[in-house]
Amino acid sequence: MMTSLFAPAIHVRFQGQSQRLNAGQLGLAANAGDNDIKHAVARVLEVSPSQLKFHVVERHDNGNITVRPEAVFG
């Protein structure tokens, strides 16, 4: 029997930099809410969660997550 070692990746765009984090290493459950994700990312980035206030959390079909600034149009 094979066990899956797959843990979703969290792709983060913050202050012009991109990082790839592992959801398992952040201690996030599969059903973690947006605020839980933002707080965990803020801890890794060593910033206040309020600095991610205008970031959105996107969930992808493959289980990965993207945390990025809101898109501003016009």
N, C-alpha and C positions, 0 to 999 in steps of 0.2 A: 504494500500500500504506500503510495506516494503522498507526502504532505506538501502543501503549498507554502512556500516561504515568501510569497508575494505580499508586499505591503504597499498600499497606494503611495504614489509620489505626490508631494505638494510642491507645486511650482510657484515661487513667490517673486513678484516684481515690486521692489521697494527702493525709492530714491535712485532710480536709474540703474539699479543692479538687479540681476536675476540669480536666484538660488533654487536648488532642488533639495527638498527635505524629504524625510521618510516619516509617514504618519505614525508608524509603529514606534519609532524613536521619540516622537513627541508625546507618546502615551495617549493618542487619540483613538477613541472607539470609532467603529465604522459608521455609527449614526450620530457622530458629533455635529453639533449645530454650528452655524456661522460664527457666533461669538466665541465658542470654545476654540474653534480653529484659529481665529484671529488672536486670541489670548496666547495660545501655544506658540504661534509664529512670533508674536511680540517678545515672548520670553527668549526665544532663540536669537532674535535680532537684537536683544537687549535694548528695547525701546518700550515706551508706554503703549498700551493697547489703543489709546486715543489717537496715536499716530497712524493707525490703520482704519480710522473712522470712515474715510472715504474710499476704502478698498472694497471690492466685491469678491465673493467666494463663488467660484464656478465649479460645479461637479460634472465630470465627464463620464460617458458610458463605460469606460474601462476602469472606473474607480478612482482615477487620479483627480486631483483638485488643483485649481489655479486660484491664487490670491493676487489680485492686481488692482491698480487704481481704476476708479470709475471712468468710463469713456465720456468725454465731453465733446459734444457736437455743436457747431454753429456759433 
